[in-house]
Amino acid sequence: MSSEPISFDGQVVIVTGAGNGLGRSYALGLAPRGAEVVCNDLVEPNLALATAEQVESNCARACDRSNFAVPESINEELRLVSDRMP
């Protein structure tokens, strides 16, 4: 078993519930490992914005308007994120 942390370089990770608790912890933990983090929280959208501000990734994005229970919202958010990628 390797003790090296898993790298997420070049990967886009959507974290739902990023406003607090485990979602926030995942967002903050994945960014330093190279992930481009998308923060979403339907219940606490302002907290998702705050989490995104704390994320160290240059492409961090808070999506406070997307309902990820609706497939069209997911597709739209992925399109917006891909437009921001280098």
Buried (B, 14 or more C-beta within 10 A) or exposed (E): EEEEEEEBEEEBBBBBBBBBEEBBEBBBBBBEBBBBBBBBBBEBBEBBBBBBEEBEBEBBBBBBEBEBEEEEBBEBBBEEBEEEEE
